[in-house]
Amino acid sequence: MDWSAVFSEALPYTAFLDKYASPEHRRRWDVMHERVHLTGDQTTVLSGFTRSMPVLVLNGAWCGDCINQCPIFDHFAAVSPSIDLRFLDRDAREDVKSLLAINGGNRVPLVVFLSEDFQEVGRYGDRTISRYRQLASEQLGPSCPTGIVPPDNEATSVVVSEWLDEFERAQLMLRLSPRLRQKHGD
């Protein structure tokens, strides 16, 4: 996959919502965005990122899981200038949607971490482990969160921490990459 080309088609957070979100979905995204708060330690971790890290998020403005998680990524990018965050609608490119299928399905959000030269570093999505544990304890069977009722503050804090672990993991992979260390002389 030519991630550079895909990334160039993707949109920043606000532009993505302006293009794809209905007024009601936009309201839900905005409510969730206001609920996300990073701790001092989380801000310190993000501020320490030094490698350029393009981050592509395959998602849908209509998706409850995206509403509950993607605003977290916008907060991360606001703190770390190293994170170049872009959003691609799940249905915008069939080739990307097919390549990023999870367990045979088109799950979102799905995050693709990239190096500065658009090599794939890793992928993560569609829900964090704490969210899966919560869903398993509440029900067994299909479910699709609507984003109408945001998760409580404790659940949101746990998901923020789990996503930060994935962003930090990708950053450390970039920092420790022999190829990039040679290129940057560090």
C-alpha positions in Angstrom: 0.0 0.0 0.0 1.3 3.5 -0.8 0.6 5.0 2.6 1.9 8.4 1.5 -0.8 8.7 -1.1 -3.5 7.4 1.3 -2.3 9.8 4.0 -2.4 12.8 1.5 -6.1 12.0 0.8 -7.0 11.9 4.5 -8.2 14.9 6.5 -7.3 16.6 9.7 -9.8 16.1 12.6 -12.0 19.1 12.1 -12.0 19.0 8.3 -13.0 15.3 8.5 -15.9 16.1 10.8 -16.9 19.1 8.6 -17.1 16.8 5.6 -18.6 13.6 7.0 -20.4 14.2 10.2 -24.1 15.0 10.4 -25.0 17.8 12.8 -26.1 15.2 15.4 -23.0 13.1 15.0 -20.8 16.2 15.2 -22.5 17.1 18.5 -21.6 13.7 19.8 -18.0 14.0 18.7 -17.9 17.5 20.4 -19.4 16.2 23.6 -16.8 13.4 23.8 -14.0 15.7 22.9 -14.9 17.9 25.9 -14.8 14.8 28.2 -11.2 13.8 27.3 -8.6 15.1 29.7 -5.0 14.2 29.7 -3.0 13.9 32.9 0.2 15.6 33.5 2.1 12.4 33.1 0.3 11.7 29.8 1.2 15.1 28.5 4.8 14.6 29.5 5.0 11.3 27.5 3.4 12.9 24.5 5.6 16.0 24.7 8.7 13.7 24.7 7.9 12.4 21.2 10.6 13.5 18.9 10.2 11.3 15.7 7.8 12.5 13.1 4.8 10.1 13.3 2.1 10.3 10.7 -1.0 8.6 12.1 -3.8 7.5 9.8 -7.2 6.7 11.4 -9.7 4.8 9.3 -13.1 5.6 10.8 -16.7 6.7 10.3 -18.3 9.9 11.6 -21.4 7.8 12.3 -19.6 5.2 14.4 -20.1 5.1 18.1 -16.7 3.5 18.8 -15.1 6.3 16.7 -17.1 9.0 18.5 -15.8 7.6 21.9 -12.2 7.1 20.9 -11.1 9.4 18.0 -11.3 12.6 20.0 -8.6 11.1 22.2 -6.2 11.1 19.3 -7.0 14.7 18.6 -5.9 15.6 22.1 -2.7 13.5 21.6 -1.9 15.4 18.4 -2.6 18.8 20.1 0.1 18.0 22.7 2.7 16.4 20.4 3.9 18.2 17.3 5.5 14.9 16.2 2.1 13.4 15.6 0.6 14.3 12.2 -3.0 13.0 12.6 -5.3 12.3 9.7 -8.7 10.7 9.3 -10.0 8.7 6.4 -13.6 7.7 6.0 -13.9 3.9 6.1 -15.8 3.9 2.8 -13.6 6.4 0.9 -11.2 3.8 -0.5 -12.2 0.2 -1.0 -8.6 -0.9 -1.2 -7.7 0.5 2.2 -10.9 -0.8 3.8 -10.2 -4.3 2.5 -6.5 -4.2 3.6 -7.4 -3.1 7.1 -10.2 -5.5 7.7 -10.2 -7.1 11.2 -11.4 -10.6 11.7 -12.9 -10.5 8.2 -14.9 -7.3 9.0 -14.7 -3.6 8.3 -14.1 -2.5 11.9 -13.4 1.1 12.9 -11.6 3.0 14.3 -8.4 1.5 13.1 -5.1 3.3 13.5 -2.1 2.9 11.2 1.1 4.3 12.7 3.6 5.4 10.0 7.2 6.5 9.9 8.2 9.8 8.5 8.8 8.1 5.1 5.5 6.4 5.3 6.6 2.9 6.2 4.0 1.1 8.3 5.1 0.8 11.9 1.9 -0.9 13.3 -1.8 -1.0 13.4 -4.2 -1.0 16.3 -8.0 -1.0 16.6 -11.0 -1.2 16.9 -11.5 -1.2 20.6 -9.1 -1.4 23.5 -9.0 -4.4 25.9 -10.8 -2.6 28.7 -13.7 -1.8 26.3 -13.9 -5.4 25.2 -13.8 -6.6 28.8 -16.6 -4.2 29.6 -18.7 -5.3 26.7 -18.1 -9.0 27.6 -19.3 -8.4 31.1 -22.4 -6.6 30.0 -23.4 -8.9 27.1 -22.5 -11.6 24.8 -23.6 -11.1 21.2 -23.4 -8.4 18.7 -23.5 -4.8 19.7 -22.8 -1.4 18.2 -22.3 1.5 20.5 -24.2 4.6 19.2 -22.1 7.3 20.8 -25.4 8.7 22.2 -24.4 8.0 25.8 -20.6 8.6 26.3 -18.7 6.3 28.5 -18.3 7.3 32.2 -15.1 9.3 33.1 -13.3 6.3 34.6 -13.9 4.2 31.5 -12.7 7.1 29.3 -9.6 7.6 31.4 -8.7 3.9 31.0 -9.2 4.0 27.2 -7.1 7.2 27.0 -4.3 5.3 28.8 -4.5 2.2 26.6 -4.4 4.3 23.4 -1.5 6.3 24.7 0.4 3.0 25.3 -0.1 2.2 21.6 1.0 5.7 20.5 4.0 5.5 22.7 4.8 2.0 21.5 4.9 3.3 17.9 7.0 6.3 18.9 9.5 4.0 20.6 9.7 1.7 17.6 10.5 4.8 15.5 13.1 6.1 18.0 14.8 2.7 18.3 14.7 1.9 14.5 18.3 1.3 13.3 17.3 2.7 9.9 16.0 6.0 11.4 18.7 6.3 14.0 21.3 6.1 11.3 19.4 8.6 9.2 19.1 11.1 12.1 22.5 10.3 13.7 21.0 9.5 17.1 
